[in-house]
Amino acid sequence: MLAGRSLPMMLSASALFATWFGSETVFGASSQFLQGGLYAVMEDPFGASLCLFLLGFFFVRKLYGMQLLTLGDYFKVRYDRRTELIASIFLAPPYIGYIAAQLVAMGIVLNVVTQIPVWQGVVISSFIVTLYTYVGGMWAISITDFVQSVIIIVGMIVLAVVLANDAGGAGVVLRSVPPNTYKFLPDWDLKEIVTYIGAWSVLGLGSIPSQDVFQRAMSSSSARTAVWSCHIAGVLYLTVAMLPLFISLCIKHLYPDQITDDTQLALPSMVMLHTSMPIQILFFGALLSAILSTTSSAILAPAAICAENVAKPLSKHKFTDKQLLWITRLSVLIFSMLATIMACMRSNIYELVGESSILSMVSLFIPLTLGLYWKRSSSAGALCSMVIGIVTWIIFEVYESEWPSFVLAILASLAAMIAGSLLWPEKLKSA
């Protein structure tokens, strides 16, 4: 699960960088960027980078010292076993949408390269990544993350240089776009400002209470390594993730009439049509590898939660290690199957990733953060925060509000945490 807490900074930083650098960065963000400019991609890559910086500054050192196996263990140590169980129920399901996004991306790649239908590519990819995850581990994932990160960065740089030269230079491409493409800050309107901050928060806050990020950070050889790995990965992600956005501009400049209605297909389609075979091999091979690595850790994360924080406590710790291993493997199969079904039903990568992070943010971010920094936090407050946050989000999703539903939900989660902890205090536990 944690690679023996032995990862050096190079492997740890590359593993954290690889957490999101896959489908949502190359396909999802570039698609959103083509449609709405920088203002449409606050969530990723900017929010994703913010998550890594916040993790390094405020969370990793405290969590590393607690010697936890999973994030669910934090809620057991800081609160109680009941809170651990409820938190684990909220931790695991959001991964279904995230895994589905990766499977959609692999389906798109296979569709472009082989012309098979996207849904068939999803099923094939699901089988391969499930088999890979079934026998893999955090150490193997980290090594492949490092190799694949190097390859994908080289591939993106080469592709950006080639396309920029074809377009007459980077300056020509950057000057040819509409002025609103580079809009970064919101107008002075309260609703727009709240929506803007919310967009940063989806991944920026929502991915902090997530098992895959936790696993990658806690696998570092020391707390100092974990902290610096987060900062290095944040800088690396923020810079490298700009490359797919620039590449999408080059493609739009070179082939404006060939951009299809589904802009997620624009980048792989243009690479296939207008680049040489070596660049195609470099791009698609590296991209598939990165997505596979991201997907395998995303499947492993909820499986670990189900075995360690759901099955084990419910059995009153009667399962042997071998039995827990098989429960973990069974969980891998179940989460993969559910994600495959979702991927066949929905195809917007950016939305799938965003929704998966929102579920964690509205239910778990407040109990995690206040548990670390507010000594009066209680298990009753944490439970109230989780339930009220998720219920509020569901209500405002069903009955649409003028304000983003997840912003209202996280405010409700904060209020419930404070009220519950003050009304039902308990003996303090060291975090």
For each residue, the residues with C-beta under 8 A, 3 or more apart:
1: 69 70 137 138 215 300 304
2: 5 69 138 215 218 219
3: 6 7 137 138 139 142 219
4: 139
5: 2 218 219 220 221
6: 3 139 219 221
7: 3 11 12 15 139 142 219 220 221 225
8: 11 12 221 225
9: 12 13 220 221 225 228 229 232
10: 13 14 146
11: 7 8 14 15 142 143 145 146
12: 7 8 9 15 16 142 216 217 219 220 221 225 226 229
13: 9 10 16 17 228 229 232 233 236
14: 10 11 17 18 142 145 146 149 150 233
15: 7 11 12 18 19 141 142 145 146 216 219 229
16: 12 13 19 52 213 216 217 229 230 233
17: 13 14 21 145 149 232 233 236 237 240
18: 14 15 21 22 145 148 149 290 293 294
19: 15 16 48 207 212 213 216 233 294 297
20: 24 25 44 45 48 203 207 237 294 353
21: 17 18 25 26 149 152 237 240 241 290 294
22: 18 25 26 102 105 287 290 291 293 294 295
23: 26 27 28 101 102 104 105 106 291 294 349 353
24: 20 27 28 29 44 101 105 349 350 353
25: 20 21 22 28 29 30 44 45 48 241 244
26: 21 22 23 29 30 105 244 267 287
27: 23 24 30 31 105 108 264 267 268 349
28: 23 24 25 31 32 44 101 264 348 349 350 353
29: 24 25 26 32 33 41 44 45 241 244 245 350
30: 25 26 27 33 34 244 245 247 248 263 266 267
31: 27 28 34 35 248 263 264 266 349 350
32: 28 29 35 36 40 41 350
33: 29 30 36 37 38 40 41 245 248 249
34: 30 31 248 252 259 263 266
35: 31 32 40 263
36: 32 33 39 40 41
37: 33 40 177 178 180 181 182 183
38: 33 41 42 181 182 183 184 245
39: 36 42 180 183 184
40: 32 33 35 36 37
41: 29 32 33 36 38 44 45 46 245
42: 38 39 46 47 196 199 200
43: 46 47 48 199 200 202 203 350 354
44: 20 24 25 28 29 41 47 48 203 241 350 353 354
45: 20 25 29 41 48 49 237 238 241 242
46: 41 42 43 49 50 200 204 238
47: 42 43 44 50 51 199 200 201 202 203 204
48: 19 20 25 43 44 45 51 52 203 204 207 237 241
49: 45 46 52 53 234 235 237 238 241
50: 46 47 53 54 200 203 204 234
51: 47 48 54 55 203 204 205 206 207 208 213
52: 16 48 49 55 56 230 231 233 234 237
53: 49 50 56 57 230 231 234
54: 50 51 57 58 59 204 205 208
55: 51 52 58 59 60 208 213 217 230
56: 52 53 59 60 226 227 228 229 230 231 234
57: 53 54
58: 54 55 62 369 372
59: 54 55 56 62 63 208 368 369 372
60: 55 56 63 64 217 223 226 227 230
61: 64 65 223 226 227
62: 58 59 65 66 372 431
63: 59 60 66 68 74 214 217 218 372
64: 60 61 217 218 220 222 223 226
65: 61 62 223
66: 62 63 73 74 77 431
67:
68: 63 71 73 74 77 214 218
69: 1 2 73 304 308
70: 1 73 211 214 215 304 305 308 309
71: 68 74 75 87 91 209 210 211 214 305 368
72: 75 76 84 87 88 91 211 305 308 309 310
73: 66 68 69 70 76 77 84 308 309
74: 63 66 68 71 77 78 368 371
75: 71 72 78 79 83 84 86 87 88 367 371 382
76: 72 73 79 80 81 83 84 309 313
77: 66 68 73 74 429 431
78: 74 75 83 371 372 377 429 431
79: 75 76 82 83 84 367 371 377 378 379 382 429
80: 76 83 84 379
81: 76 84 85 313
82: 79 85 86 379 383
83: 75 76 78 79 80 86 87 367 379 382 383
84: 72 73 75 76 79 80 81 87 88 309 313
85: 81 82 88 89 309 310 313 314
86: 75 82 83 89 90 383 386 387
87: 71 72 75 83 84 90 91 309 364 367 382 386
88: 72 75 84 85 91 92 305 306 309 310
89: 85 86 92 93 310
90: 86 87 93 94 359 360 363 364 386 390
91: 71 72 87 88 94 209 210 211 302 305 309 360 364
92: 88 89 95 211 302 305 306 310 335
93: 89 90 96 302 359
94: 90 91 97 98 210 355 356 357 359 360
95: 92 98 99 211 212 298 299 301 302 335 339 356
96: 93 99 100 302 335 338 339 342 356
97: 94 100 101 339 342 352 353 355 356 359
98: 94 95 101 102 298 352 353 356 357
99: 95 96 102 103 295 298 299 335 336 339 343
100: 96 97 103 104 339 340 342 343 346 352
101: 23 24 28 97 98 104 105 343 349 352 353 356
102: 22 23 98 99 105 106 129 291 294 295 298
103: 99 100 106 107 122 125 126 129 295 339 340 343
104: 23 100 101 107 108 118 122 343 346 347 349 352
105: 22 23 24 26 27 101 102 108 109 291 349
106: 23 102 103 109 110 121 122 125 129 288 291 292 295
107: 103 104 110 111 118 119 120 121 122 125 343
108: 27 104 105 111 112 118 121 264 265 268
109: 105 106 112 113 121 268 284 287 288 291
110: 106 107 113 114 116 118 120 121 124 125
111: 107 108 114 115 116 117 118 121 265
112: 108 109 115 265 268 269 272 284
113: 109 110 268 272 284
114: 110 111 121
115: 111 112
116: 110 111 120 121 124
117: 111 120 121
118: 104 107 108 110 111 121 122 347
119: 107 122 123 344
120: 107 110 116 117 123 124
121: 106 107 108 109 110 111 114 116 117 118 124 125
122: 103 104 106 107 118 119 125 126 340 343 344
123: 119 120 126 127 340 344
124: 110 116 120 121 127 128
125: 103 106 107 110 121 122 128 129 292 295
126: 103 122 123 129 130 336 337 339 340 343
127: 123 124 130 131
128: 124 125 131 132 292
129: 102 103 106 125 126 132 133 292 295 296 299 336
130: 126 127 133 134 299 332 333 336
131: 127 128 134 135
132: 128 129 135 136 292 296
133: 129 130 136 295 296 299 300 303 332 336
134: 130 131 329 332 333
135: 131 132
136: 132 133 140 141 296 300
137: 1 3 140 141
138: 1 2 3 141 142 215 216 219 297 300
139: 3 4 6 7 142 143
140: 136 137 143 144
141: 15 136 137 138 144 145 293 296 297 300
142: 3 7 11 12 14 15 138 139 145 146 216 219
143: 11 139 140 146 147
144: 140 141 147 148 289 293
145: 11 14 15 17 18 141 142 148 149 293
146: 10 11 14 15 142 143 149 150
147: 143 144 150 151 289
148: 18 144 145 151 152 286 289 290 293
149: 14 17 18 21 145 146 152 153 290
150: 14 146 147 153 154
151: 147 148 154 155 282 285 286 289 290
152: 21 148 149 155 156 286 287 289 290
153: 149 150 156 157 240
154: 150 151 157 158 282 286
155: 151 152 158 159 279 282 283 286 287
156: 152 153 159 160 240 243 244 247
157: 153 154 160 161 243
158: 154 155 161 162 279 282
159: 155 156 162 163 243 247 271 275 279 282 283
160: 156 157 163 164 243 246 247 250
161: 157 158 164 165
162: 158 159 165 166 275 279
163: 159 160 166 167 247 250 251 254
164: 160 161 167 169 170 173 246 250
165: 161 162 168 169
166: 162 163 250 254 274
167: 163 164 172 173 250 253 254
168: 165 172 173
169: 164 165 172 173
170: 164 173 174 246
171: 174 175
172: 167 168 169 175 176 253
173: 164 167 168 169 170 176 177 246 249 250 253
174: 170 171 177 249
175: 171 172
176: 172 173 249 253
177: 37 173 174 181 182 249 252 253
178: 37 181
179: 182 183
180: 37 39 183
181: 37 38 177 178 249
182: 37 38 177 179
183: 37 38 39 179 180
184: 38 39
185: 196
186: 189 192 193 195 196
187: 192
188: 193
189: 186 192 193
190: 193 194
191: 194 195 402 403
192: 186 187 189 195 196
193: 186 188 189 190 196 197
194: 190 191 197 198 403 404 407
195: 186 191 192 198 199 403 404 407
196: 42 185 186 192 193 199 200
197: 193 194 200 201 407
198: 194 195 201 202 404 406 407
199: 42 43 47 195 196 202
200: 42 43 46 47 50 196 197 204
201: 47 197 198 204 205 206 361 406 407 410
202: 43 47 198 199 205 206 354 357 358 361 406
203: 20 43 44 47 48 50 51 206 207 353 354 357
204: 46 47 48 50 51 54 200 201 207
205: 51 54 201 202 208 361 365 410
206: 51 201 202 203 209 210 357 358 359 360 361 365
207: 19 20 48 51 203 204 210 213 357 360
208: 51 54 55 59 205 213 365 368 369
209: 71 91 206 360 361 364 365 368
210: 71 91 94 206 207 213 214 301 357 360
211: 70 71 72 91 92 95 214 215 301 302 304 305
212: 19 95 215 216 297 298 300 301
213: 16 19 51 55 207 208 210 216 217
214: 63 68 70 71 210 211 217 218
215: 1 2 70 138 211 212 218 219 297 300 301 304
216: 12 15 16 19 138 142 212 213 219 297
217: 12 16 55 60 63 64 213 214 220 226 229 230
218: 2 5 63 64 68 214 215 226
219: 2 3 5 6 7 12 15 138 142 215 216
220: 5 7 9 12 64 217 223 225 226 229
221: 5 6 7 8 9 12 225
222: 64 225 226
223: 60 61 64 65 220 226 227
224: 227 228
225: 7 8 9 12 220 221 222 228 229
226: 12 56 60 61 64 217 218 220 222 223 229 230
227: 56 60 61 223 224 230 231
228: 9 13 56 224 225 231 232
229: 9 12 13 15 16 56 217 220 225 226 232 233
230: 16 52 53 55 56 60 217 226 227 233 234
231: 52 53 56 227 228 234 235
232: 9 13 17 228 229 235 236
233: 13 14 16 17 19 52 229 230 236 237
234: 49 50 52 53 56 230 231 237 238
235: 49 231 232 238 239
236: 13 17 232 233 239 240
237: 17 20 21 45 48 49 52 233 234 240 241
238: 45 46 49 234 235 241 242
239: 235 236 242
240: 17 21 153 156 236 237 243
241: 21 25 29 44 45 48 49 237 238 244 245
242: 45 238 239 245 246
243: 156 157 159 160 240 246 247
244: 25 26 29 30 156 241 247 248 267
245: 29 30 33 38 41 241 242 248 249
246: 160 164 170 173 242 243 249 250
247: 30 156 159 160 163 243 244 250 251 267
248: 30 31 33 34 244 245 251 252 263 266 267
249: 33 173 174 176 177 181 245 246 252 253
250: 160 163 164 166 167 173 246 247 253 254
251: 163 247 248 254 255 259 266 267 270
252: 34 177 248 249 255 256 259 266
253: 167 172 173 176 177 249 250 256
254: 163 166 167 250 251 270 274
255: 251 252 258 259 270 274
256: 252 253 259
257:
258: 255 269 270 273
259: 34 251 252 255 256 263 266
260: 263 265 266 269
261:
262: 265 266
263: 30 31 34 35 248 259 260 266
264: 27 28 31 108 267 347 348 349
265: 108 111 112 260 262 268 269
266: 30 31 34 248 251 252 259 260 262 263 269 270
267: 26 27 30 244 247 248 251 264 270 271
268: 27 108 109 112 113 265 271 272 284 287
269: 112 258 260 265 266 272 273
270: 251 254 255 258 266 267 273 274 275
271: 159 267 268 274 275 279 280 283 284
272: 112 113 268 269 275 280
273: 258 269 270
274: 166 254 255 270 271
275: 159 162 270 271 272 279 280 283
276: 279 280
277: 280 281
278: 281 282
279: 155 158 159 162 271 275 276 282 283
280: 271 272 275 276 277 283 284
281: 277 278 284 285
282: 151 154 155 158 159 278 279 285 286
283: 155 159 271 275 279 280 286 287
284: 109 112 113 268 271 280 281 287 288
285: 151 281 282 288 289
286: 148 151 152 154 155 282 283 289 290
287: 22 26 109 152 155 268 283 284 290 291
288: 106 109 284 285 291 292
289: 144 147 148 151 152 285 286 292 293
290: 18 21 22 148 149 151 152 286 287 293 294
291: 22 23 102 105 106 109 287 288 294 295
292: 106 125 128 129 132 288 289 295 296
293: 18 22 141 144 145 148 289 290 296 297
294: 18 19 20 21 22 23 102 290 291 297 298
295: 22 99 102 103 106 125 129 133 291 292 298 299
296: 129 132 133 136 141 292 293 299 300
297: 19 138 141 212 215 216 293 294 300 301
298: 95 98 99 102 212 294 295 301 302
299: 95 99 129 130 133 295 296 302 303 332 335 336 339
300: 1 133 136 138 141 212 215 296 297 303 304 332
301: 95 210 211 212 215 297 298 304 305
302: 91 92 93 95 96 211 298 299 305 306 331 335
303: 133 299 300 306 307 328 329 331 332 335
304: 1 69 70 211 215 300 301 307 308 328
305: 70 71 72 88 91 92 211 301 302 308 309 310
306: 88 92 302 303 309 310 311 327 328 331
307: 303 304 310 311 312 324 325 327 328 331
308: 69 70 72 73 304 305 311 312 324
309: 70 72 73 76 84 85 87 88 91 305 306 312 313
310: 72 85 88 89 92 305 306 307 313 314
311: 306 307 308 314 315 319 324 327
312: 307 308 309 315 317 319 324
313: 76 81 84 85 309 310 316 317
314: 85 310 311
315: 311 312 318 319
316: 313
317: 312 313
318: 315
319: 311 312 315 323 324 327
320: 323 324
321: 324 325
322: 325 326
323: 319 320 326 327
324: 307 308 311 312 319 320 321 327 328
325: 307 321 322 328 329
326: 322 323 329 330
327: 306 307 311 319 323 324 330 331
328: 303 304 306 307 324 325 331 332
329: 134 303 325 326 332 333
330: 326 327 333 334
331: 302 303 306 307 327 328 334 335
332: 130 133 134 299 300 303 328 329 335 336
333: 130 134 329 330 336 337
334: 330 331 337 338
335: 92 95 96 99 299 302 303 331 332 338 339
336: 99 126 129 130 133 299 332 333 339 340
337: 126 333 334 340 341
338: 96 334 335 341 342
339: 95 96 97 99 100 103 126 299 335 336 342 343
340: 100 103 122 123 126 336 337 343 344
341: 337 338 344 345
342: 96 97 100 338 339 345 346 352
343: 99 100 101 103 104 107 122 126 339 340 346 347
344: 119 122 123 340 341
345: 341 342
346: 100 104 342 343 351 352
347: 104 118 264 343
348: 28 264 351 352
349: 23 24 27 28 31 101 104 105 264 352 353
350: 24 28 29 31 32 43 44 353 354
351: 346 348 354 355
352: 97 98 100 101 104 342 346 348 349 355 356
353: 20 23 24 28 44 97 98 101 203 349 350 356 357
354: 43 44 202 203 350 351 357 358
355: 94 97 351 352 358 359
356: 94 95 96 97 98 101 352 353 359 360
357: 94 98 202 203 206 207 210 353 354 360 361
358: 202 206 354 355 361 362 393 406
359: 90 93 94 97 206 355 356 362 363 390 393
360: 90 91 94 206 207 209 210 356 357 363 364 365
361: 201 202 205 206 209 357 358 364 365 406 410
362: 358 359 365 389 390 392 393 406 409 410 413
363: 90 359 360 385 386 389 390 413
364: 87 90 91 209 360 361 367 368 386
365: 205 206 208 209 360 361 362 368 369 410 413
366: 369 370 385 389 410 413 414 417
367: 75 79 83 87 364 370 371 377 381 382 385 386 417
368: 59 71 74 208 209 364 365 371 372
369: 58 59 208 365 366 372 373
370: 366 367 373 374 377 381 385 417 418 421
371: 74 75 78 79 367 368 374 377 382 431
372: 58 59 62 63 78 368 369 431
373: 369 370
374: 370 371 377 421
375: 428
376: 421 422 425 428
377: 78 79 367 370 371 374 381 382 417 421
378: 79 381 382 420 421 424 425 426
379: 79 80 82 83 382 383 426
380: 383 384 420 421 423 424 426
381: 367 370 377 378 384 385 416 417 418 419 420 421 422 424
382: 75 79 83 87 367 371 377 378 379 385 386 417 420 421
383: 82 83 86 379 380 386 387 420
384: 380 381 387 388 416 417 419 420
385: 363 366 367 370 381 382 388 389 413 414 416 417 420
386: 86 87 90 363 364 367 382 383 389 390 413
387: 86 383 384 390 391 416
388: 384 385 391 392 412 413 415 416
389: 362 363 366 385 386 392 393 409 410 412 413 416
390: 90 359 362 363 386 387 393 394 409
391: 387 388 394 395
392: 362 388 389 395 396 405 408 409 412 413
393: 358 359 362 389 390 396 397 405 406 408 409
394: 390 391 397 398
395: 391 392 398 399
396: 392 393 399 400 401 403 405 408 409
397: 393 394 400 405
398: 394 395
399: 395 396
400: 396 397 405
401: 396 404 405 408
402: 191
403: 191 194 195 396 407 408
404: 194 195 198 401 407 408
405: 392 393 396 397 400 401 408 409
406: 198 201 202 358 361 362 393 409 410
407: 194 195 197 198 201 403 404 410 411
408: 392 393 396 401 403 404 405 411 412
409: 362 389 390 392 393 396 405 406 412 413
410: 201 205 361 362 365 366 389 406 407 413 414
411: 407 408 414 415
412: 388 389 392 408 409 415 416
413: 362 363 365 366 385 386 388 389 392 409 410 416 417
414: 366 385 410 411 417 418
415: 388 411 412 418 419
416: 381 384 385 387 388 389 412 413 419 420
417: 366 367 370 377 381 382 384 385 413 414 420 421
418: 370 381 414 415 421 422
419: 381 384 415 416 422 423
420: 378 380 381 382 383 384 385 416 417 423 424
421: 370 374 376 377 378 380 381 382 417 418 424 425
422: 376 381 418 419 425
423: 380 419 420
424: 378 380 381 420 421
425: 376 378 421 422
426: 378 379 380
427:
428: 375 376
429: 77 78 79
430:
431: 62 66 77 78 371 372
